[in-house]
């Protein structure tokens, strides 16, 4: 065996020859290409040769004048530093590259980039020399400039000049024919199948430019499939427009491997009608979820662990984002709610499933702690759980923007009594969560101030909170039209007055 390998090495060395003209070693018996500098054969492809040797006149072949002109242009502008093998090889092989187009690209780059950045770009991505300035580079640069502003654009270009080669954005009518056909085809698909307007197309191009770099056939196939599925609902185009404008990622999904299995699984598992399916799909995010890794485990958890077998469809339809939550996320929030009162998590999921999309540490815990203070049950989880079950939607309110201002109203008007730390003073009434969720500016404040203006005695709590305007005015012998006029004029003033303190403390905008 040793003798065989030794003989093989000897034979290879015997045929190895070194060429003085090009400096490369050729192996005649295993070569695949002719050496550009002599008559011997070389196993190395042209990439293995220094591009400068490819134009050596000693080869006895036609000199690549275009290559020399472009390299001379680069050298004259940026010195002799662009001695990169990748750049030389690209220029040598780019048959369609002309000295005129290269000059135009370099003139454009020099207009807003320092020489060292242009040189870096030529070294890392020499293909930029073959891009059209008017139909590719300039529109892309203008798009990024409008998106980021001049200062951020300049910083981004110097940090990563290859952003100019981003595909799918900034094209105009003068772009290359292949790209033009693709973009127009995507536009046409969206306009003809779902009646997307020009304004919506412009907005979509700015927000999600990747859509216009997708294969038109792929987009068309997906949109046609969903149109057919949603057709019985009668509003398929409207639903698809909403899906495209809110979450267009589904346009990149294949029908048979992604869209169809997910639609069929949701329809069969939840027993969805066409209208219910259209409601579920409106956000578009549900279609991005895998059946095996997301949809199936999540639905099984909601059904088995949260005991939502009878209310599963209602729960999912009221808050489709529930399907996008991880199991660990759901389990953590379920355990936290059930630690207060057994079965609380199930009650919350039935009546207000959007609570599960809130951050446990930043939203749910702080709200529960604050409500425990204003309800006077910090040490009594049973009472706390009972009041949360009565109206779990209160957990979706902002503490600083909603709960505190409303509780401050009830405290100052005497419907309850709280100390300086928002704790319920013993012997006073708890304000139910449903009342806390009442609109402070459209209901509570206008009614209270109108009563005070007309010397009406303090109305009962249920009257000022729960009654309709007609019932409220009729019970207190007030003129409904006069009250409606007062409320319309007073709401902006009351909002500013009430929200001013909150703005000073938190910076929360005043909503007028």
SEDO-53310 format. One record per residue: residue in one letter; x, y, z of N, C-alpha, C, O, CB in turn. Coordinates in steps of 0.2 Angstrom, whole numbers, plus 5000, padded with zeros to 4 digits. Glycine has a CB too. Layout:
N
aXYZXYZXYZXYZXYZ/...
// end
This chain:
512
x500449945000500050005000500450065000500350114996499550005006/x501050065004501450125004501850134998501850194996502050115010/x502050074994502350084988501850114983502050154979502550014986/x501250094983500750124978500650204979500750234974500050094979/x500650224985500550294987501150334985501150384982500350314994/x501750304986502350334984502450344977502650394974502950294987/x502250294973502250294966501850344963501950384958502050224963/x501250354966500750404964501050474965500950514960500050394967/x501350484971501550554972502150564967502250624965501850554979/x502550514966503150524961502850544954503150594951503550464960/x502350514952502050524945501750604945501850634940501550474943/x501450624950501150684950501750744950501650794947500750694957/x502250724954502850774954503150774948503450824946503350754960/x503150714944503550714938503150754932503550784928503550644935/x502550764933502150804928502050874930501850914926501550774926/x502250884936502150954938502651004935503250984935502250964946/x502451054932502851104929502751174932502151194933502851104922/x503251214932503151284935503251334929503751324925503551304940/x502751374928502851424922503151484924502851524929502151434919/x503551504920503951574922503451634920503451684922504551574918/x503051614915502651674912502051694917501851754917502351654905/x501751644920501151654924501251644932500951664936500551624922/x501751604933501951584940501451534943501451524949501951644944/x501051504939500551454942500851384940501151374935499851464939/x500651334944500851264943500251224940499651234942500951234950/x500451184934499951154931500051074931500551054932499951174923/x499451034931499450964932499150934925498550934925499150934938/x499550924920499250904914498650854914498150854911499750884909/x498750794918498350744918497650754921497150714920498650674921/x497650804926497050814929496750884928496250904932497050804937/x497050914923496850984922496150984918495950934915497351024918/x495751044919495151054916495151114912494651124908494551054921/x495551154913495551224909496251234907496751214909495351274914/x496351274901496951294899497251354902496851404903496951304891/x497851354904498151404908498151474903498351464897498851394910/x497951524906497951584902498551614899498651654895497551634905/x499151594903499751624901500251574897500751604894500151644907/x500051514896500451464892500051414889499451414890501051444897/x500351364886500051304883499851254887499551204885500351284877/x500151254894499951194898499251204901498951254901500451204904/x499051144904498351144907498451154915498951134918498051074905/x497951184918497951194925497251174928496751184925498051274926/x497351144934496651114937496351174941495751174942496851064942/x496751234941496351284945495951324940496151334934496951334947/x495351344942494951384937495151454937495651474941494151384940/x494851494933495151564932495151604939495551644939494751594927/x494651584943494651614950495351614953495451664957494051594954/x495751564952496351554956496951594954497451594956496551474956/x496751624948497351664945497251734947496651764948497351664938/x497751774948497651844950497451874943497651864938498351874952/x496851914944496551944938497051984934496951994928495951984940/x497552014937498052054933498352014928498552044923498452094938/x498551954930498851904925498451884919498651864914499151844929/x497751894920497351874915497351924909497151904903496651874917/x497651974910497652024904498452034902498552084898497352094906/x498851994904499552004902499651984895499451934892499951954906/x499952034892500052034884500551974882500451954876500352094882/x500851944887501351884885500951824884501151774881501751874891/x500251824885499851764884499751754876499551704874499151774887/x499851804872499751804865499051804863498851784858500051734863/x498551824868497851824866497651904867498051944868497451784871/x496951914865496751974866496752004873496451974877495951974863/x496952064874497052094880496352124882495952144878497552154880/x496152114888495452134891495552214892495652234898495252094897/x495352254887495452324888494952354893495052394897495352354881/x494352324893493852344897494052344905493952384909493152314896/x494352284906494552274913495052324915495052344920494852194913/x495552334910496052384912495852454913496052494917496652384906/x495352474909495052534909494652544916494752604919494552554904/x494252494918493952504924494352504930494352544935493452444925/x494852464930495352464936495752524936495952554941495852404935/x495952554930496352614930495852674933496152714936496552634923/x495252674931494752724934494752714942494752764945494052714931/x494652654944494652644951495352674955495252704960494552574953/x495852654952496552674954496652744954496852774959497052634950/x496352784949496452854948496052894954496252944956496252874942/x495452864956495052894961495252874968495152924972494352874959/x495452814969495552794976496252764977496352734982495052734977/x496652784973497352754973497452684972496952654969497552774981/x498052654973498152584972497952544977498252484978498852584970/x497452564981497252524987496752464985496752414989496952564993/x496452474980495952424978496252364974496152354968495352454973/x496652324978497052274975496752204978497052164980497752274977/x496052204977495652154980495552094974495252114969494952174983/x495652034976495551984971494851974969494751964963495851914974/x494351984974493651974972493452034967493052014963493251974979/x493652094969493452144964493752134957493352144952493752214967/x494352114957494652104950494352054946494252064940495452094951/x494251994950493851944946493151964944492951934939493851884951/x492852004948492152014946492152064940491852054935491752054952/x492652114940492652154934492852124928492652134922493152214936/x493352074929493552034923493051994920492951984914494151984925/x492551964924492051924922491451954920491051924916491951864927/x491352014922490652054921490652074914490952134912490552114926/x490452034909490452054902490052114900490252154895490251994898/x489552124904489052184902489252244905488952304904488352164904/x489752244910490052304913490452344908490952324905490452284919/x490252414907490652454903490952514907490752524913490152484898/x491452544904491752594908491252654909491352694914492352624903/x490752664905490252714906489852704912489752744916489852724899/x489552644912489152624918489552624924489252644929488852554917/x490152604924490552604930490752674932490752694938491252564929/x490852714928490952794929490352824932490352854937491152824923/x489752804930489152834932489052804940488752844944488552814928/x489152744941489052714948489552754953489352774958489152644948/x490152754951490652794955490452864956490552884962491352784952/x490252894951490052964952489552974957489553024961489852994945/x489052924956488452934961488652914968488452954973487952884959/x489052864969489352844976489752904979489752914985489752784976/x490152934975490652984977490253054979490453094983491153004972/x489553054977489253114978488953114985488853174988488553114974/x488953064989488753064996489153015001488953015007488053044996/x489652984998490052935002490752955002491052974997489952865000/x491152955008491852965008492252915003491952855002492152965015/x492852925001493152884997493352815000493252764997493852914995/x493452815007493652755010493052705011493052645011493852765017/x492452735011491752695011491652665004491452615004491152745014/x491752704999491652684992492152624991491952574988491752734987/x492752634993493252584992493052514996493152464993493952604994/x492852525002492552465006492052435002491952375002492352485013/x491552474999490952444996491252404989490952354988490452494994/x491752434986491952394980492352334982492352284978492452444976/x492652334987492952274990492452214992492552154990493452284995/x491952234996491552184998490952164993490752114993491152215005/x490752214989490152204985490352234978489952284976489552224987/x490752214974490952244968490352244963490352274958491552214965/x489852194964489352194959488952254959488552264954488852134961/x489052304963488652364963488852404957488452454955488852414969/x489452394954489652424948489152414942489152454937490352404946/x488852354942488352334937487652354938487252344934488452264936/x487552394944486852414945486752484942487152524941486752424953/x486052494939485852554936485752604941485452594946485252544932/x486052664940486052714945485352744945485052754951486452774943/x485052754939484352784939483752734941483252764944484152804932/x483852674940483352624941483452584948482952554950483152584936/x484052584951484152544956484452584962484152594967484652484954/x485052614961485452644967485052704969484952714975486152654965/x484952754965484652814967483952804970483852834975484552864961/x483452774967482852764971482952724978482552744982482352714967/x483352674978483452644984483752694990483552694995483952584984/x484252734987484552784992484052834994484052855000485152824989/x483652854989483052904991482552874996482352915001482752934985/x482452814995481952774999482252775007481852795011481752704997/x482852755007483152755014483252825017483152825023483852715013/x483352875013483452935015482852965018482852995023483752985010/x482252955015481652975017481352935023481052965027481052965012/x481652875024481452835029481752855036481452855041481552755028/x482452865035482852875041483052955042483152965048483452835040/x483052995037483253065038484053065036484353015036483153085045/x484253125035484953135032485453105037485953075035485053205030/x485453125043485953115048486053035049486553005049485853145055/x485453005050485452935051485652895045485952845045484752905054/x485452915039485552885033486352885032486652835030485252925027/x486652945033487352945032487752905037488252875035487653025033/x487552895043487852855048487752785046488252745046487552865055/x487152765043487052695041487452675035487752625034486252685040/x487552725030487952705024488652695026488952655023487852765019/x488952735030489652725032489752665036490252635036489852795036/x489252645040489252585044489152525039489552475040488852585050/x488752525035488552465031488352495024487752495022488052425034/x488752515019488652535013488252485008487952505003489252565009/x488252425010487952375006487152375007486752345003488152305008/x486952425011486152435011485952465004485352455003486052485017/x486352485000486152514994485952454989485652464984486752554991/x486152394991486052334987485352304989485252244987486652284987/x485052334994484452304997483952294991483852334987484152345002/x483652234991483152214985482452234987482352224993483252144983/x482052244983481352254984481052324986480452324987481152204989/x481552374986481352434988481552484983482052474979481552454995/x481252544982481552604979481552594971481952634968482252614981/x481152554968481252544961480752594957480252614960481052474958/x480952614951480452664948480352634941480552574940480752734947/x480052664936479852634930480452624925480352584920479452684926/x481052654927481652634923482052584925482552574922482052694922/x481752544930482152484932482252424927481852424922481852454939/x482752384928482752324923482152294922481652284927483352274926/x482052264916481452234914481152174919480552174920481452214907/x481652134921481452074925481152104931480652074934482052034926/x481552144935481252174941480652214940480152204944481752214944/x480552244935479952284933479352244933478852254935480052324927/x479452184929478852144928478652114935478052104936479052084923/x479152094939479052064945478652104950478152094952479652034949/x478852174950478552214955477852234952477352234956478952284955/x477752244946477152264943476652204944476052214945477252284936/x476952144943476452084944476252084951475652064952476852024942/x476652094956476452094963475952144964475452134967477052104968/x476052204962475552264962474952244959474352254962475852324959/x474952214953474352194949473952144953473352144953474552164942/x474352094956473952034960473552064966472952054967474451984963/x473852114969473552144975472952194973472452194977474052184979/x473052224968472552274965471952234963471352254964472852324960/x472052184959471552144955471152094959470552084959471752114949/x471552064964471152014968470852044974470352014976471751964970/x471152094978470852114984470652194983470552224989471352104990/x470752224978470552294977471052334981470752384984469852304978/x471652324982472052364986472152434982472352434976472752334987/x472052484985472152554982472852574981473352544984471752604986/x472952624977473652654976473952674983474552664984473652704971/x473552714986473752734993473952674998474452685001473152774996/x473552624998473752565002474352534999474752515003473152515002/x474452534993475052504990475752544992476252514994475052494982/x475652604992476252654994476352635001476952635003476052724992/x475852635005475952625012476252555014476752545018475252635016/x476052505010476352435011477052435008477452405011475852385007/x477152475003477852475001478352505006478952485006477952514994/x478152555009478552585014478552545020479152545023478252655016/x478052515022478052475029478352405028478752385032477352465031/x478252375022478452305021478652295014478352265010477852255023/x479252325012479552315006479652245003479752234997480152365005/x479752205008479952135006479352105002479452054997480052085012/x478752125002478152094999478252104991478152054988477552135001/x478552154989478652164982479252134979479452144973478752244981/x479652094983480152054981479951984980480351944979480852064985/x479351964983479151894982478951874975478851924971478551894987/x478951814974478751784967477951804966477551784971478851714967/x477851834961477151854960476651794960476051794962477051884953/x476851734957476451674957476351654964475751624965476851624953/x476851654968476751634975476251674979475751654982477351634979/x476251744978475751784981475051774978474551774982475951864980/x475051764971474351754968474051694971473451694972474451754961/x474451644971474151574973473951584980473351554982474751524973/x474251614985474051614992473451664992472951644996474551644996/x473451714989472851764989472251724986471651734989472951824986/x472351694981471751654977471451604982470851594982471951624971/x471951574985471651514990471251544996470751524997472251474993/x471551604999471151635004470451665002469951665006471551685008/x470451694996469851724993469351664992468751674994470051754986/x469551604990469051554989468851524996468251514996469451494985/x469251525001469051495007468551545011468051525014469651485012/x468751615010468351665013467751685009467351725012468751725015/x467651665003467151684999466451675002465951725001467151644992/x466251625005465551615008465451665013464851685015465551545011/x465951705016465751755021465551815018465251855021466451765025/x465651825012465451885008465851945009465751995005464751895010/x466351945013466752005014467551985013467952015016466652035020/x467651935008468351905008468851965006469451965008468351855003/x468652005002469152054999469352105005469952125006468852094993/x468852125009468952175015469352135020469852175022468252195018/x469252075021469652035026470352035024470852045028469351965027/x470452015017471152005015471552075015472152075016471151975008/x471152125013471452195014471752215021472352235021471052245011/x471352195026471552205032472152165034472652185038470952195037/x472152095032472652055033473352075030473852075033472551985031/x473252105024473852125020474152185024474752195024473752135013/x473752235026473952295028474252285036474652325038473452345028/x473952245039474152235046474752185047475252195051473652215051/x474752125043475252075044475352045038475051985037475052025050/x475752065033475752035026476251975026476351955021475952085022/x476551955032476951905031476651835029477051795026477251885038/x476051835029475751765027475751765019475651705016474951765029/x475951815016475951815008476651775006476651755000476051885005/x477051765011477651725009477551655011478051615010478251755013/x476951635013476851565015476551525009476251545005476351555021/x476751455008476551415003475851385005475751375011477051355002/x475451385000474751355001474751285004474451275009474351364994/x475051245000474951175002475351155008475151105012475151124996/x475851185010476251165016476151205022476351185027477051165014/x475851265021475751315027475051335027474651315032476151375026/x474751365022474051395023473551345024473151355028473951445017/x473551305019472951255019472951205025472351205028473051205013/x473451175028473451135034473251175040472851155044474151105035/x473451245040473251285046472551305046472151305051473651345047/x472251325040471551345039471151285041470651285044471451375032/x471351225038470851165039470851145046470351125049471151105035/x471451145050471451125057471051175061470651155065472251125059/x471151235060470751285064469951275063469551285067470951355063/x469851265056469051265055468751195058468251205060469051255047/x469151145057468851075060468851075068468451055071469251025057/x469451105071469451095078468951145082468651125087470151115080/x468951205079468451255082467751255079467351295082468751325082/x467651215074467051215071466851285068466251305070466451185075/x467251315064467151385062466651385056466751355051467751415061/x466251435056465851455050466251505046466751525048465151485052/x466151515040466551555035466551625039467151655038466151565029/x466051655042466151715045466551715051466951765052465451745047/x466551665055466951655060467751645058468151675062466751595065/x467851615053468451605050468751675048469351685049468551555045/x468351705045468651775042468751825048469251855048468051805038/x468351815053468551855059469251835063469551875065467951855064/x469351775063469951745066470551765062471051775065469851665067/x470451765055471051775051471251845050471751865047470951745045/x470851895052470851965050471551995052471752035049470352005053/x471851975058472452005060473051975055473552005055472651985067/x472951915052473451885048473951845052474351805049473751935044/x474051855059474551825063474451755064474951715065474651865069/x473851735064473651665066473951615060474151565062472951655066/x473951645054474251595049474951585049475251535046474051625042/x475351625053476051615054476151565059476751545060476351675056/x475651535062475851485068475751415065475351395061475251495073/x476251375067476351305065475751265069475651275074477051275067/x475451215065474951175068475251135074474951135079474651125063/x475851095072476051055077476451085083476451065089476551005074/x476751145082477151175087476851235090477051245096477751205084/x476251255088475951315091475151305092474951295097475951375087/x474851295086474051295087473851235091473451245095473751285080/x474051175089473751115093473951115100473451105104474051055089/x474551125102474751125109474351175113474151165119475451135110/x474251235110473951295113473251275114472951295120474051355109/x472851255109472151245110472051185115471551185118471851225103/x472451135115472351085120472451105127472151085131472851025118/x472951155128473051185134472451225137472151215142473651225135/x472151265132471551305134470951255135470551275140471451345128/x470951205132470351155133470451115139469951105143470251115127/x471051095140471151045146471251075152470951065158471650995144/x471751125152472051155158471651215161471551225167472751175157/x471351255156470951315158470151295157469751335158471051365153/x470051235156469351205156468851245152468351275154469051205163/x469151265145468751305141468451265135468351285130469151355138/x468251195137468051155131467351185128467351185122467851085134/x466951205132466251235130466351305127465951325123465751235135/x466851345129466951415127467551425123467751485122466951455134/x467851365121468451375117468451425111468851465110468751305115/x467951405107467851455101467751525103468051565100467251425097/x467251535107467151605109467751645112467951695110466651605115/x468151605116468751635119469251655113469551705113469151585123/x469351605108469851615103469651675098470051715096470051555099/x468951675097468751725092468751795095468851845092468051705090/x468651795102468651865105469451895106469551955106468351865112/x469851845106470551865106471051815103471351775106470851875114/x471051825096471551775092472251775094472551725093471451785085/x472451825097473151835099473351785104473951765105473351905101/x472851755107472951705112473351645110473751605113472251675115/x473151625103473551565100474251575099474651525098473151555093/x474451635099475151655098475651655104476251655104475251715095/x475251645110475651645116475951575117475651525116475251665122/x476551575120476951505121476551475127476251505131477651515123/x476651405128476351375133476651395140476251395145476551295132/x477351405140477651425146477351495149477251505155478351435146/x477151535144476851605145476151595148475951625153476851645139/x475751555145475051535148475051505154474751525159474751495143/x475551455155475551425162475751465167475551465173476051365161/x476251515166476451555171475851605174475851615180477051605169/x475551625169474951675171474351635174474051665178474751715164/x474251575171473751535174473951515182473451525186473651465171/x474551505183474751485190474651555195474451545200475451465190/x474851605192474851675196474151685197473951705203475151725192/x473651685193472951695194472651645199472251665203472551705188/x472751585198472451535202472751535209472451505214472651465199/x473351565210473651565217473251615221473251615227474351595216/x472851655218472451705222471751665224471551665230472251765218/x471451635219470851605220470851545215470951555209470251645220/x470651485217470651425212470051445207469551465209470451365216/x470251435201469751445195469751515193469351525188469051425198/x470151555196470151625193470451635186470151675182470551675198/x470951595184471251595178470651575172470651605167471851545177/x470351525174469751505169469251555168469051565163469451435172/x469051585174468551645173468851705169468451725165468351665181/x469451715170469751775166469751755159469651795155470451795169/x469951695157470051675150469351675147469351685141470351605150/x468851655151468151655148467951725146467651745141467651625152/x468051775151467651835151468151895148467851935145467451855158/x468751885149469251935146469951905144470451915148469351995151/x469951865139470551825137471151875136471751845136470451775132/x471051935134471551985132472051995138472652015137471352045130/x471851975144472251985150472851945149473451965152471851965156/x472851885146473351835145473951865141474451835141473151775143/x473751915137474251945133474652005136475152025133473951975126/x474452015142474752075146475452045149475451985151474352105151/x475852085151476452065154476352055162475952095165477052115154/x476551995164476351975171476652025176476352045181476551905172/x477352035175477752075180477552155179477552185184478452065179/x477452175173477352245172476652275172476552325173477652265165/x476152225171475452245170475052215176474752245180475252235164/x475052145175474552105179474652115187474252135191474552035178/x475252105189475452105196475352175199475052185204476152085197/x475652235196475452295198474752315199474552345204475852345194/x474352295194473652315194473252275200472852305204473252295188/x473452205201473152175206473352195213472952205218473352095206/x473952215214474152245220473852315222473652325227474952265220/x473752355217473352425218472652405219472352445224473452465211/x472352365215471652345217471552315224471052335227471352305212/x472052275226471952255233471952305238471652305243472552205234/x472352365237472352415241471652455241471352465247472952465240/x471452475235470852515235470252475237469652505239470752545228/x470252405237469752365239469852345247469352315249469652305235/x470352365250470452345257470552265258470252245263469952375261/x470852235253470852155254471652135253471652085250470352125250/x472152175255472852155254472952085257473452055255473252205256/x472652075262472852015266472251955265472251915269472952025274/x471851965261471251925260471151905253470851935249470551955263/x471551855251471451835244470751805241470651815236471951775242/x470451785246469751765244469251815242468951815237469351725250/x469351875246468951935244469251965237468851985233468951985250/x469851965237470151995231469951945225469851975219470951995231/x469951885225469851845220469051845218468951845212469951765221/x468651855223467951865221467751935217467451935213467551865228/x468151985219468052045216468352045209468052085204468352105220/x468852015208469152005201468751965197468651975191469851975202/x468451915200468051865196467351905193467151895188467851805200/x467151955197466551995196466652035189466152035186466352045202/x467252065188467352095182468152095181468452145182467152175183/x468352045178469052035176469352085171469952095171469251965174/x468852115167469152165162469452225166469852265162468552195158/x469352235172469752295175470452285175470852335176469552295183/x470752225174471452205173471752235167472352245166471552135174/x471352255162471552285156471652355156471952385151471152265150/x471452385162471452465162472152485165472552445168470952485167/x472352545163473052565165472952595172472452625174473252625160/x473452585176473352605183473452685183472952715186473952575188/x473952705180474052785180473552815176473352875177474752795178/x473352785170472952825165472152815167471752855165473052805159/x471952765170471252745171471052735178470652775181471052685167/x471352685181471152665188471252725193470752735197471452605190/x471852755194471952805199471552865198471252885203472652825198/x471452895191471052955191470352935193469952975196471052975184/x470052875191469352865192469252855200468752875203469152795189/x469752815203469652805210469752875214469452885219470252755213/x470152925211470252985214469553025214469353065218470753025210/x469153015208468553045208468053015213467753055217468253035201/x468052955214467552925219467752945226467352955230467552845218/x468452955227468652975234468453045235468253055241469452965234/x468553085230468453165231467753175232467553225235468753205226/x467353135228466553145229466253115234465653115235466253125222/x466653075238466353045244466052975243465652945248465853085247/x466052945237465752875236466152825240465952765241465752865229/x466852835241467252795245467752845249467752905247467552745241/x468152815253468652845257469352815256469352755259468452865264/x469852845254470452815253470952855257470952915257470652805246/x471552825260472052865263472552885257472452875251472452825268/x473052915260473552945255473952895251474252905246474052985259/x473952825253474252775250473752735246473852675244474652725254/x473152765244472652735240472352665244472052625241472952715234/x472352665250472152605254471452625256471252685259472552585260/x470952575256470252595258470252595266470452555269469852535256/x469952655268469852665275469252625278468752615275469652745277/x469452585283468952535286468252565287468152625289469252505292/x467752535285467052555285466752585279466152605279467052595291/x467152595274466952625268466852575263467052515263467452675265/x466452595257466252545252466752535247467152575246465552575249/x466752475245467252455239466852475233466252465232467452375239/x467252505228467052515222467152455217467652435216467352585219/x466552435214466652375210467052385204467152445201465952345208/x467352335201467752345195467452365189467652405185468152275193/x466752355189466352375183466252455184466252485178465652345183/x466252475190466152545190466852585189466852645187465952565197/x467352555191468052585190468152585183468552635180468552535193/x467852545179467952545171467552595168467652605162467852475168/x467052635171466652685168467052735166467652755168466152705173/x466852765160467252825157467252885162466652915163466952845150/x467752905164467852965168467653025165467253075168468552975171/x467853035159467753105155467053105151466753155150468253115150/x466753045149466153045145465553035150464953035147466252995140/x465653005156465052985160465153015167464653055169465052915160/x465653005171465653025178465753095179465253125182466252985181/x466253125176466353195177465753245174465553285178466953215174/x465553235168464953275165464353265170464053315171464853255158/x464153205172463553205176463653235183463253265185463453125177/x464253225186464353255192464353335192463953365196465053235195/x464653365187464753435187464053465185463853515187465253455182/x463653425181463053455179462553455185462153495186462753415173/x462553405189462153405195462353455200461953495203462253335199/x463053475201463253525205463053595202462853635206464053525206/x463053605195462853665192462153675193461953735194463053665185/x461753625194460953635194460753625201460153615203460653585189/x461253625206461053615213460653545215460153545219460653675216/x460853495211460553435212460853395217461553395217460453385205/x460553365222460953325227461353275224461153245219460353295232/x461853255228462253195226461853135224461553105228462753175232/x461953115218461553055215461852995218462452985220461553055208/x461452935218461752875221462252845216462252865210461152825221/x462652805218463252785214463052745208463252755203463652735219/x462552705209462252665203461952705198461952695192461852605205/x461752765200461352815196461852845191461852855185460952865200/x462452875194462952915191463352865186463652895181463352955195/x463352805188463852755184463452715179463652705174464152715189/x462852685181462552635177462052655173461852615168462352585182/x461652705174461052725170461252755164461752785163460652775174/x460852755159460852785152460752865154460552875159460452755147/x460952905149460852975149460052985150459853035154461053005143/x459652955146458952965147458652955154458352985157458552925142/x458852895156458652875163458952915169458652935173458852795164/x459552935168459952975172459553045173459353065179460652995171/x459353075167459053145167458353135170458053175173459053175160/x457953085168457253075170457253065177456753095180456953015166/x457653025180457653015187457753075191457553085197458152955189/x458253115189458453175193458053235190458253295192459153185192/x457553225186457153285183457553335180457553395181456753315189/x458053315175458453355172458253355164458053305162459253335173/x458453415161458353415154458853385150459453395150458253495151/x458653335146459153285142459553325137460153315136458753225139/x459153375133459553415128460053455131460553465129458953445124/x459853495137460253535140460953495143461453525142459953575146/x460753435145461353395148461853375142462453385143461053335152/x461553355136461953335131462353395128462953385127461453315125/x462053455128462453515126463053535131463553545129462053575125/x462853525137463353535142463953485142464553505142463053535149/x463753425141464253375141464753385135465353375135463953305140/x464453405129464853415123465353475124465953465122464453425117/x465153525127465553575129466053565134466653595134465153645130/x465853525139466353515145466853465145467353475148465853505151/x466753415140467253355140467953385139468353355142466953315135/x468053425134468753445133469053475139469653465140468853495127/x468653525142468953555148469053515153469553515157468453615150/x468553465155468653415160469253375159469653355164468053375161/x469353355153469953305151470553345153471053315156469853285144/x470653405151471253435152471353445159471953435162471253505148/x470853465163470953485170471153415174471553415178470353515173/x470853365172470953295175471553265173471953235178470353255174/x471753275167472353245165473053285166473553255165472353225157/x472953345168473553385168474053365174474653365173473353465170/x473753345180474153315185474453255183475053245185473753305191/x474153215179474453145177475053165172475553135172473953105174/x474953215168475453235163476053255167476653245165475153285158/x475953295172476553325176476953265179477553275179476253375181/x476553215182476953165185477253115181477753085182476453125190/x476853095175477053035171477253055164477553015160476552985171/x477053115162477153135155476653105150476753105144477853105152/x476153065153475653035149475253095145475053145148475152995153/x475153085138474853135134474153155136473853115138474853125127/x473953215135473353245137472853225131473053255126473253315139/x472353185132471953165126471353215126470853205130471753095127/x471253255121470753305121470353295114469853325113470953375121/
// end
